[in-house]
């Protein structure tokens, strides 16, 4: 019998908050507890980011003020349970106890593929763990296995994330139905088949990503499928909301002793406000997810309200300072999440990936994740080549300070910012990769090599 990773009393306390907290109308939550509170805290703590010439902030005092504002938001607002319409409230002492108990390292994978993820600080030259894959991009059934093999065969990727099946055995997938469960099992079986074919059976798997429902997810966290060492996903909704589905996943994950990854995507231009508000919401979300969903690793993927990417120029400093705030003030294992606007075959895709890694790795993240190419909304628009590029830039960024990275990020943003409005979603996997050899076409490889050379000329220490 596997021992639960969290005492049942702790999870019961979370459920009590969801069932007994004060009732709040969702409009009041969004307007008062999120929008007005964040606006007030940004002003109170004098949080200001340069969004006219965005780059990498390196003011430790600013990062600490962002953390303090976020901690106050976590205490003042808490979390909104959408199923009970109640505020889940933690005291300052409860949240501080949660933060004080976080270890400095976590572990994933099995056997030769075991990876230990260790705490990093801003400006620290230390290894960044690499998570690569199609990250929830919808993939036709016939491409799922070859695409997964193509990603998994990169031996320098530390764990893999799955794509999402477009259909299951030729049938449409409906959330919460038997087709949902069947699709998640098919996704996991195909993924482990791919790992076996490339000789990496112990590689940690982040999935399933086909299902949006709890039932699809939890049925594959069991014997013969996802293991406790795999990267099990669970999340908040924007802004600072949680559902019973999220709590069902949490219950199953902690009972099975599973590694848990939590994520939350503040909306730039929504109730969180602009860059400063997104930074505060980002940090508060990590604190509250740890208290509510018991995660082991965390990422935010702030989204532009219209473009859905997290590489929008004003979002770069927001995420950088948020990760600095978390790294300096907690042991939370932080992962960035690369969601560019451009797609395969486009130079802009690589510029976006590079700017994002150069901003977040020197800011103290422990994990570089990606790439959810072309915002993740375009069928099969993703390839392993941008993951290879992401890895190379992330490891180069380990050697840079925030001050050294700042001018590089500014130059890269200038190269892609105007093109984001054009939605350069690029081409499908099978248009820029040979499906038989699982190698990039010469044209896509040429683009990758050209941009890599450009980065070296800018001063990025690519190996």
N, C-alpha and C positions, 0 to 999 in steps of 0.2 A: 504494500500500500504506500503510495506516494504521500509524503507529508505536505500539507498546504504550505505555500511560501509565506502566507500572511495568517496571523491568528484570526480565527473566525470572529472574535469579538471586535476586531478592527473593521472588518467588512460589515458587520451588523451595525456598527456606529455610523458608517456611511449610508446604509439603507435607512436608518432612523432619520438621518438628516433629510433624505429625499422624501420621507413619509410624513415628517412632523415639522418641517421648517415652515416659516411664514408663507402664506399664499401671496402670490404676486402675479398680476396680469402681465402677459408677455410684452405688451407695448410699454408698460411702465419699466419692465426689466431693461429693454433695449434703450429707452430714452433716459431713464434716471440712473439706474445702477451701472449702465455701461457708458453711454455717451457723456452724460453730465459729470459722472464721477471721474472718468478718464480725463476729460477736459480740465476739471478742477485740479487733479493731481499733476498733470503736465505743467500747469501754471504754478502751482505751489512749489514744485521741485525744480523749476526753471530749466525744463528740458527743451533744448532747441537743437535741431539738426540742420545741416546745410543741405538743402534739397535743390538748390540752384546749381551747385557744382558738387554733386554727391560723390563721396569716396568712402574712406575708412576712418571713422573717428578714432582717436587715440587718447582721449581725455579720461583718465581713470575716475576722476571725481564725477564726471557726467555719467559714466557707467554705473557708479554706485548710487547716484540719484535716481537713475532709471530703476534700479533694483528696489530702492526704498519706496518709490511710487507704486511699483508693481505689488510689493508686499502689502502696502496699504489697500490697494484695490482688491487683493485676494481676501483681506479681512473684511473690508467694507461691503463688498458685493457678494463674494462667494460664488456658487455655481447655481445655475437655474436648471431644475429637472423638468424637462418638457412634458413628461407623462403625468406628473403630480401637480405641476404648476407651482412648485414651492422652491424657495431659496434654501440651498444647502449651505450652512454657515459653519465656518471654523474660527476658533479664537486665535489670537496672535500666538498664544502659548502652544496651541495644538499644531499650528503650521510650523513654528520654529522647531518643535520636537520632530516633526516629519523630516525637515531639512537636516537636522543634526544627525539623524540615523543613516543617511545615505552613504554608502561605501565609495571609496575612491576608484574602484575598478569593478568591471563586470565581465562575464565570460559567455561566449556563444560557440556553437559548433561542436563537433565530435572528432576524436582521434587526431589525425594529421591536420584536420581543418579546424581545430580548436583555436579560438582567438580571444585574447584578453584585451579588453578596451580600457585604457588607463587615462586618468584625468590629465587634461592639458590646461595650461594657463595662457592668456594672451601673450604673444611674442615668444612663446616657448618652442624651441626646435625639438619636437617630439612627434612620434609616429601618429598619423591619422589613419584610422581603420576605414577601409573602402567597401561600401555596399553598392553593388551595381546590378542593373536589370531594367526591364521595360516598365517597372513601377506602375502597375495598374492600367497601362495602355491597352485598349481593346485590340485583341489579336484573333484573326480567323483561325479556326481549328487546324487547318492544314499547315499553318505557319508556326503554330505554338511550339511544337517540339524542336524544329530546327532553330528557331530563334532562341529558345532557352539554351540549347547546346552552344550556340554561338556566344552567348553571354558567359556561360559557365566555364568555357574552355580557357578563359583568361585567368591564368593561375595566380595573378597578382590581385584578383578581386577576393576580398575577405569573406563576404557573404553575398547571396543573390536574392533579388526580389523578383517575384513572378509578375507576368502580365495578367490580363483578364480575358478569359475566353469570350468570344462573341456569341457562340452557341455551344450546346453540348450534345454530341452525337447527332448533329444536324437539327436539333430542336431549339426553339427560343428559350431563354432563361427568364423566369419570373421570380423576383425576390420573395423569399419566404415559402416557396413551393417546393415539391420534391425535385423539380428541375434545378433549383438553386443548390440543394445539397449534392445532387449528382454532378453538377458543373464544378463545384469546389473539389470534389473527390477526383474528377478527371484532371483538373488543373494540377493537383498535388501529385497524382500518379505520373503525369507527363513530366513534371519537374524532376521527380526522383529518377525517372527513366533517363532523363538528360544527364543528371549527376552521375549515374552509373556509367553512362556511355563515355563520359570524359574522365572517369576514374576519380571522382571527388564525392563519394557518398556521404561523407560527414559534414559537407559544407552547410552552414546555417542557411535556412530558407525563410524569407520574409513573405508570408502569404497566409491564407489564400486571398487573392485580390479580385476574384470574379464576383463575389457576393457582397452586397451592401447590408445584408441582414445578419443578425447574430446566429441564427440557426445554421446558415451556410458556413459560417466561420467555425463555430465550436464543434461541429460534427467531424472536422478534419484534424482537430487537436486531440489525437487518441492513438492507441496502438495501431501500427501499420501506416501511420500518416505523420503529421507534424509532431516533433519531439519537444521535450522541455528546453532543449538547446536551440530551437529555432526561434525566429524573430516574429513573435505574434503581435499583430496590429490591433490597436483600439484607439478611440479618439474622442475629443470634444467636438461639438458643433460651434460655429460662430454665432454670437460671441459668448464664450464661457458657458455653454449649454451642454447638458448631458441627457441621454435618453435611457430608458430601461434596456434597450438593446445593448448600449455601451456597458451597462452594469451587469447584464447577463454574461457578456464576454469576460468582464472582469472576474466574476464569480468562477467561471470555468477555468480561466487561466491560473488563478491563485490556487484553486483546488488541485490542478494538475502540476503545480510547481513549475509552470512555464515561464520562460523569459518573455517579458512584456514590453512592447514598444508603444508609446503613446504619441499622438500627434494632434496638432490644433492649428487652424489656419485663420488668423485674423484677416479681416477684409479692409484693405486700403481704400478709403473713400466711403466706408460704411460707418457703422456706429462707433467703431474704434477711432475713427478720425483719420488724420494724416500720418506721416512717418513717425512722429513722436508718440502718438496714441497707439499705433501698431506695436512699437517697441515695448511700451508698458504692458499692453495686452498680451504680447508674446511671452514676457517673463512671468506675468501673473498666471497665464495658462499653464506653464510648466510647473509652477508651485502647486497649483490646484489639481492638476492631473496626478501629480505624485500623491497627494492626499486622498484623492477620490478614486483613481484608477490603478494605483500601485505600480506604476511603470518602472522599468529598469533603464530605459533609454527614451529620449524624447526628441521630437523635431517639430518645428513650425514651418509651414509653407504659406506665409502671408500671400494673399492674392490681390492683384489689382482688380477693382470692381468690374472692369469691362474686359480686360485682356487675360485674366486668370493666371498670369505668370508671376513669379516672385523675383524676377530679374529687372522689373521696372526700376529705372534709376533711383527714384526716391525711396524705394524699398531696400536698397543695398545698405545705406548707412543705418537704417532702422534695424535690420537683422544683425548687422555687425555689432552695434552697441548693445543689443539685447543679449547676444551670446557673450559679450564681454561682461555684462552685468551678472549673468548666471555663472560664468566661469570664476569670476573674482569672489563671489559671495556664496556659492554652493558647490557641492560635489555632484550635482545632477549631470548625468552623461548626456551630452548634447550632440545631436546630429543635424547638419545642414540638410537641405532638401532642394536639389537643383531642378527647377521647373522653368525652363526657358520658353520664350515665345516662338522662336524659329525652329525649323525642322531639319531632318537629314538632307545633306547636300548643300546646305546654306552656310556661308561663312559666319553669319550672324549667330547661329547656334553656338559655334565654338567661342566667339567673343563673349557671349552671355555666360557660358559655362566658366570661362576663365575669370571673368570679373567677379562672379559669385564666389568661386573658390578662393580667390585672392583676397576677398573681403572677409570671409567667415573663418578660414583656417587660422590666420594670424590673430583672430579674435577669440580663439580658444576652444573651438569645437573639437570633439573627440572622434567624430565620424563624418565622412563625406559620403553623401548618398545621392544617387541619381542614375540615369537622367530621365525625368519625366518629360521627354522631348515634345516640342510643339504643344505645350501646356497639357499634354496627356489626353487630349480630347479628340485626337485624329487617329483613326484606325491604322495600326501597324506603322505609325510614323515614329520610329525609334530604331537605333542600331547600337551595337557594342562599341563602335568606333568613338562615339562621344563619351562613353564610359571610360575607355582607355585614356582619352584626352583629359577627362575630369580627374582621373587618378594621377596622371603625370603632373597636372597643374597643382593639385592638392598637395602632393609630396614636395613640389617645388616651393609652395607657399609655407610649408613647415619652417623653411629657412629664413623667412622674411618677417620683419617686425611690422606692426600696423603702419608706422610712419613710412617704411619702405614700400609697402603695398599700396598705400594711398594714391600716389601719382600714377601707378600702373593701372589701377582700377578706373581712375578718371579717364585715362586715355582709351581704355577698352569700352567704357560706357559711351564715350563720344563716337565710337565706331558703329555701335548698334542702335542707339536710342531712337534715331529718326526712322529706322527701318521697322521698329516694333509696330508702328501704326499700320504697316502694310500686311501684317500677319503672314510672314514668309514660312508657311508650314512645311515646305520642302516636299520630299518624296517618301513613299512607303519603303519599308525594309527591303522588299523584293525588287525594288527599282534601283537601289544603291548597294545591294549585296547580292552575290551569287548564291542562290539557295542550295546549290549542290556542294560547293566548296566552302561555304560560310565565310567567305572573305569579301571585303569591300570592293566595289568597282574601282577601276583606276581613277575615274573622275573624282569620286568621294575621297579616295586616299590622297589624291593630289591636293584637294582642298585642305584636308587635315594637315598635310606636310607643310603647305604654304603658310597656314595660320600658325603652326608650331614654330616655324622659322621667324615669323613676324613677332611672336612673343619673346623669343630669344633675343631678337634685336632690340626689343623694348627694355630688356633687362630681367625677364623672368628666368630663373635658373633651372630650366627644364633639363632633365637628364637625357 
